[in-house]
Amino acid sequence: MRLTTRTNLAMRTLMFCAVNADRVVRKHEIADACNASENHLAQVVNTLAQLGFVDTQRGRAGGLWLNRPMEQIGVGAVLRAFETGVPFAECFDEATNTCPLRAACRFRSALIAALDAFYATLDSVTLADLVRNNISLDHILKLGDARPVPACG
């Protein structure tokens, strides 16, 4: 299994925001720290905001921050949100499935069970589990001179 780049960037962005929860962060800071294209990251941030994982503010003092406590952001929910439109295998997309084995194949059932187990495991992990007391991650992602998160956020 391989996650899409968008999903990977979404998780990196959320971890970056969680490590820097005391401040508003900017896309270019995330892009620099996470080795990402700022244009690609903009699409991911937009989706994260639409899904309610982050809040954003435009303008000179703008940026983004977590929309809810990191303990309430499940990794499984993030991955489902970003991976939903990507069929795991050809047979998962009824509209384009041309597999000649579909009437007799048991592989699809095995894949469904495996994906259910995969997401069940990730549903038990929160963003807080990934970043809390992770000194190495703090060292990589922590920014200095805080710009406080707006009081209304």
Backbone bond lengths (Angstrom), bond angles and torsions (degrees), N, CA, C in turn:
res aa  C-N    CA-C-N  psi(-1)  N-CA   C-N-CA  omega(-1)  CA-C   N-CA-C  phi
1 M - - - 1.445 - - 1.514 109.43 -
2 R 1.303 114.95 144.79 1.454 119.96 179.69 1.523 108.69 -139.46
3 L 1.323 117.00 127.94 1.453 121.22 178.22 1.520 109.85 -77.82
4 T 1.319 115.38 150.98 1.456 119.31 176.61 1.529 109.38 -70.74
5 T 1.314 115.69 159.37 1.462 121.38 177.07 1.524 110.30 -59.51
6 R 1.326 116.94 -38.87 1.472 120.75 179.55 1.531 111.12 -60.39
7 T 1.324 116.94 -43.14 1.461 120.53 -179.94 1.522 110.27 -65.66
8 N 1.306 116.49 -43.52 1.455 121.41 178.72 1.531 110.22 -60.65
9 L 1.332 117.11 -44.84 1.465 120.60 178.57 1.527 111.48 -65.90
10 A 1.314 116.94 -35.32 1.464 119.70 177.65 1.524 110.48 -61.29
11 M 1.323 116.80 -45.75 1.464 119.81 179.33 1.526 111.16 -66.38
12 R 1.316 117.67 -40.89 1.474 120.11 177.49 1.522 110.58 -61.53
13 T 1.329 116.02 -42.11 1.465 120.54 -180.00 1.519 111.07 -63.31
14 L 1.317 116.80 -45.35 1.459 120.03 179.32 1.523 111.44 -64.14
15 M 1.327 117.88 -40.63 1.467 120.32 177.53 1.524 110.32 -64.11
16 F 1.339 116.92 -41.37 1.457 121.01 178.46 1.530 110.11 -60.27
17 C 1.329 116.41 -46.51 1.467 120.51 179.00 1.521 111.32 -62.98
18 A 1.327 117.27 -39.64 1.467 121.10 -179.51 1.522 111.47 -66.61
19 V 1.316 117.10 -42.56 1.467 120.47 178.97 1.531 110.50 -65.11
20 N 1.318 116.19 -31.41 1.466 121.93 -178.93 1.527 110.64 -109.77
21 A 1.320 116.77 41.22 1.463 122.15 -173.99 1.528 113.79 -63.29
22 D 1.314 117.12 -18.43 1.463 121.28 -178.56 1.520 113.56 -84.60
23 R 1.330 116.73 3.42 1.468 118.88 -175.59 1.516 111.50 -147.92
24 V 1.317 114.48 164.37 1.463 122.29 172.03 1.523 106.04 -82.96
25 V 1.320 116.79 131.89 1.465 119.65 179.13 1.526 109.19 -110.43
26 R 1.306 115.80 155.18 1.466 122.01 -179.70 1.512 110.21 -108.66
27 K 1.327 114.22 152.82 1.467 119.51 -178.22 1.521 111.65 -57.32
28 H 1.331 117.85 -40.10 1.469 118.86 -177.85 1.519 111.65 -65.22
29 E 1.338 117.75 -30.25 1.468 120.78 177.09 1.527 110.38 -68.15
30 I 1.321 115.41 -41.85 1.463 119.97 177.95 1.522 109.80 -65.55
31 A 1.327 116.04 -46.26 1.465 120.93 -179.09 1.528 110.85 -58.52
32 D 1.318 116.80 -44.15 1.470 120.52 179.60 1.526 111.69 -63.59
33 A 1.317 116.38 -47.41 1.468 120.69 -176.31 1.523 112.64 -71.49
34 C 1.341 116.82 -29.76 1.467 120.82 -172.93 1.525 113.29 -107.34
35 N 1.328 116.86 10.90 1.462 121.00 176.33 1.535 111.34 54.29
36 A 1.342 115.04 55.68 1.459 120.30 -176.04 1.517 110.69 -131.67
37 S 1.316 114.99 156.45 1.456 121.60 173.40 1.525 108.38 -73.67
38 E 1.318 117.02 131.69 1.460 120.19 -179.98 1.532 111.10 -65.06
39 N 1.328 117.71 -33.43 1.464 120.55 177.99 1.528 111.22 -66.58
40 H 1.323 116.50 -44.98 1.467 120.62 178.14 1.530 109.82 -64.59
41 L 1.314 115.75 -40.72 1.458 121.64 179.62 1.529 110.99 -62.77
42 A 1.324 117.62 -35.39 1.463 121.07 179.30 1.525 110.75 -59.61
43 Q 1.320 117.06 -40.17 1.466 120.85 178.10 1.532 110.55 -65.22
44 V 1.307 116.35 -41.73 1.465 121.36 179.91 1.529 110.29 -65.31
45 V 1.325 117.18 -44.70 1.463 121.25 179.44 1.525 109.95 -61.70
46 N 1.322 117.02 -41.33 1.460 121.18 178.31 1.531 110.42 -59.31
47 T 1.322 116.66 -44.95 1.461 120.85 178.89 1.529 110.92 -65.62
48 L 1.326 117.00 -43.95 1.476 120.25 177.80 1.531 110.90 -58.49
49 A 1.330 116.68 -39.04 1.467 120.71 178.82 1.527 110.80 -68.93
50 Q 1.330 116.77 -43.15 1.469 120.23 178.79 1.522 111.50 -61.87
51 L 1.313 116.81 -34.21 1.464 121.91 -179.19 1.533 112.80 -84.14
52 G 1.329 117.22 -5.11 1.456 121.21 176.74 1.515 115.75 83.91
53 F 1.317 117.70 14.46 1.463 120.00 177.95 1.531 111.49 -80.91
54 V 1.340 117.06 -33.79 1.458 121.87 178.78 1.521 109.70 -130.94
55 D 1.333 115.39 160.16 1.457 122.65 169.06 1.517 106.48 -110.06
56 T 1.310 115.81 151.63 1.459 120.40 178.93 1.522 109.66 -130.72
57 Q 1.310 113.72 156.89 1.457 120.64 175.69 1.523 106.94 -139.78
58 R 1.307 115.99 130.28 1.460 120.71 179.39 1.517 110.13 -84.91
59 G 1.315 114.93 168.19 1.453 120.03 173.56 1.508 113.56 100.89
60 R 1.305 113.39 -177.05 1.460 121.03 -174.66 1.523 112.87 -59.72
61 A 1.312 116.52 -39.48 1.470 120.49 179.21 1.523 111.07 -95.55
62 G 1.309 116.42 15.04 1.456 120.87 -174.75 1.513 114.01 -78.63
63 G 1.309 113.82 178.30 1.448 121.96 -179.90 1.514 108.54 157.25
64 L 1.320 115.90 -151.46 1.453 119.95 -179.75 1.516 110.77 -144.66
65 W 1.338 114.35 161.94 1.459 122.43 179.64 1.519 107.63 -158.39
66 L 1.313 116.18 163.00 1.464 120.85 179.49 1.528 110.03 -62.48
67 N 1.308 115.79 139.39 1.461 122.16 -179.17 1.526 112.35 -85.41
68 R 1.314 116.70 -16.54 1.472 121.24 -179.51 1.528 107.93 -149.29
69 P 1.311 116.88 166.88 1.459 119.14 179.85 1.531 111.49 -58.67
70 M 1.314 115.78 143.94 1.473 120.07 -176.68 1.529 112.05 -62.96
71 E 1.324 117.67 -21.57 1.465 121.08 176.46 1.531 111.38 -69.15
72 Q 1.319 116.70 -17.60 1.462 121.80 -178.24 1.530 113.37 -102.16
73 I 1.324 116.55 8.22 1.464 120.48 177.81 1.516 107.91 -108.58
74 G 1.317 115.62 106.00 1.459 121.30 -179.68 1.514 111.70 -84.56
75 V 1.308 115.60 135.89 1.467 120.74 179.50 1.527 110.13 -62.62
76 G 1.308 117.80 -40.28 1.465 120.88 178.54 1.515 111.92 -59.18
77 A 1.331 116.77 -41.48 1.470 120.95 179.72 1.529 111.11 -64.04
78 V 1.316 116.53 -39.96 1.470 120.00 179.55 1.530 109.61 -65.75
79 L 1.326 116.71 -47.30 1.465 119.51 -178.95 1.523 111.49 -63.84
80 R 1.310 117.52 -41.46 1.473 119.65 177.48 1.527 110.61 -60.19
81 A 1.323 116.22 -43.15 1.465 120.75 -177.54 1.523 111.87 -62.52
82 F 1.318 116.68 -37.31 1.463 119.84 -176.71 1.524 113.55 -91.13
83 E 1.313 117.91 -23.15 1.464 120.58 -177.10 1.529 113.42 -98.63
84 T 1.318 118.38 -4.76 1.459 122.13 -174.04 1.520 113.37 -55.18
85 G 1.298 118.46 -43.77 1.458 121.40 -175.29 1.515 114.66 -78.51
86 V 1.318 117.49 -2.52 1.461 121.28 -176.79 1.530 108.89 -107.91
87 P 1.336 118.23 107.61 1.464 118.65 179.52 1.527 110.62 -64.99
88 F 1.329 115.98 138.41 1.456 120.44 -177.51 1.523 111.63 -66.58
89 A 1.306 116.20 -37.86 1.470 122.08 176.99 1.529 107.46 -145.18
90 E 1.284 116.21 165.08 1.465 121.23 -178.03 1.522 111.90 -52.38
91 C 1.312 117.58 -41.09 1.462 121.44 -175.59 1.530 113.36 -70.35
92 F 1.328 118.21 -9.42 1.450 121.58 178.36 1.529 111.72 -82.31
93 D 1.321 117.29 -11.08 1.467 121.61 179.62 1.522 108.85 -113.49
94 E 1.321 115.46 97.66 1.465 120.85 -175.54 1.528 112.24 -57.45
95 A 1.326 117.45 -32.69 1.465 120.89 -176.07 1.528 112.84 -69.54
96 T 1.321 117.34 -29.79 1.466 120.01 -175.97 1.522 113.75 -117.69
97 N 1.326 117.10 4.26 1.462 121.10 -176.90 1.536 110.78 -68.22
98 T 1.325 115.99 120.18 1.470 121.03 176.39 1.524 111.61 -121.16
99 C 1.319 116.43 15.63 1.459 120.65 -177.47 1.535 110.24 -65.11
100 P 1.322 117.32 124.84 1.460 120.15 -179.37 1.538 113.10 -73.65
101 L 1.324 118.00 -9.37 1.471 121.71 -177.68 1.519 113.26 -94.61
102 R 1.308 118.43 -4.06 1.462 121.81 -169.17 1.525 114.68 -54.71
103 A 1.314 118.86 -31.74 1.469 120.74 -178.29 1.534 112.51 -72.98
104 A 1.330 117.70 -22.05 1.463 120.67 -175.52 1.529 113.70 -124.72
105 C 1.306 117.49 -1.93 1.466 120.87 -171.93 1.527 112.34 -80.01
106 R 1.320 115.64 134.53 1.461 122.05 175.83 1.527 111.58 -104.68
107 F 1.307 114.92 -4.21 1.461 120.49 -179.19 1.530 110.78 -62.55
108 R 1.341 117.60 -40.39 1.462 122.05 -179.89 1.534 110.29 -59.04
109 S 1.321 117.77 -43.11 1.468 121.42 178.50 1.524 111.14 -62.25
110 A 1.312 116.47 -39.71 1.468 120.76 178.15 1.528 110.06 -65.64
111 L 1.328 116.88 -40.57 1.463 120.39 178.55 1.523 111.05 -65.69
112 I 1.312 117.16 -40.31 1.467 120.55 178.36 1.526 110.09 -61.48
113 A 1.320 117.15 -44.20 1.471 120.93 177.97 1.526 110.84 -62.44
114 A 1.318 116.56 -41.58 1.467 120.85 179.62 1.530 110.59 -65.10
115 L 1.320 117.86 -42.93 1.463 120.93 178.65 1.523 111.09 -65.23
116 D 1.326 116.81 -39.45 1.467 120.20 177.09 1.535 110.13 -60.31
117 A 1.323 116.89 -43.02 1.471 121.17 178.75 1.530 110.86 -66.03
118 F 1.333 116.12 -40.70 1.464 122.30 178.40 1.532 109.91 -58.14
119 Y 1.333 116.45 -52.00 1.460 119.70 -178.77 1.524 112.15 -69.69
120 A 1.310 118.14 -33.68 1.470 120.15 176.75 1.527 110.27 -60.90
121 T 1.307 116.63 -40.27 1.466 120.20 177.08 1.517 110.86 -64.44
122 L 1.337 116.76 -45.97 1.461 120.40 -178.45 1.525 112.33 -70.73
123 D 1.316 117.75 -25.68 1.466 120.61 176.85 1.519 111.81 -65.71
124 S 1.314 117.26 -21.97 1.459 120.47 179.55 1.531 112.37 -88.03
125 V 1.329 117.21 0.00 1.466 122.14 -178.11 1.528 108.94 -112.00
126 T 1.325 115.56 131.60 1.466 120.21 176.11 1.522 109.83 -108.46
127 L 1.305 114.33 167.13 1.460 119.72 175.20 1.526 110.45 -58.42
128 A 1.325 116.66 -37.05 1.466 120.75 177.96 1.525 111.27 -60.46
129 D 1.330 117.39 -38.50 1.465 120.74 178.46 1.534 111.33 -61.26
130 L 1.314 116.49 -31.71 1.463 120.47 -177.81 1.523 113.25 -79.29
131 V 1.338 117.35 -30.22 1.462 119.15 -172.52 1.521 115.43 -111.61
132 R 1.316 117.53 -27.77 1.470 119.70 -175.93 1.523 110.29 -64.78
133 N 1.332 115.53 131.19 1.471 123.66 -179.75 1.523 112.99 58.56
134 N 1.317 117.17 25.72 1.469 121.86 176.99 1.527 107.70 -100.62
135 I 1.315 115.91 82.91 1.460 122.44 -174.35 1.528 111.25 -60.69
136 S 1.307 117.49 -38.19 1.468 120.65 179.36 1.519 110.75 -62.74
137 L 1.331 117.40 -42.60 1.459 120.71 178.88 1.527 110.51 -67.39
138 D 1.319 116.69 -41.15 1.470 120.45 175.29 1.517 110.72 -55.65
139 H 1.308 115.93 -44.29 1.465 120.84 -178.90 1.536 111.25 -60.83
140 I 1.301 116.72 -37.39 1.467 121.47 -178.73 1.528 112.00 -77.75
141 L 1.334 117.51 -40.21 1.467 120.62 -168.94 1.522 116.20 -106.16
142 K 1.313 119.66 -17.62 1.464 121.51 -173.22 1.523 111.80 -68.66
143 L 1.330 115.54 129.80 1.461 122.75 177.22 1.518 109.78 -99.33
144 G 1.318 116.41 158.22 1.450 121.60 176.68 1.517 111.02 -97.13
145 D 1.314 117.58 -169.98 1.453 127.17 -179.28 1.523 115.02 27.16
146 A 1.303 113.40 82.20 1.468 121.66 -174.32 1.511 113.70 -63.02
147 R 1.318 114.93 137.18 1.462 123.54 164.96 1.514 103.88 -105.35
148 P 1.333 118.01 109.44 1.469 120.21 -171.04 1.518 113.53 -58.45
149 V 1.332 114.64 150.07 1.455 121.74 173.86 1.515 107.56 -67.38
150 P 1.335 119.06 135.70 1.466 120.25 178.88 1.524 112.32 -55.15
151 A 1.318 116.99 144.11 1.456 122.45 -177.13 1.525 111.66 -61.09
152 C 1.318 117.05 -30.75 1.470 119.49 -179.25 1.519 111.64 -79.20
153 G 1.345 119.36 -7.93 1.464 122.41 -179.64 1.453 110.87 -92.93
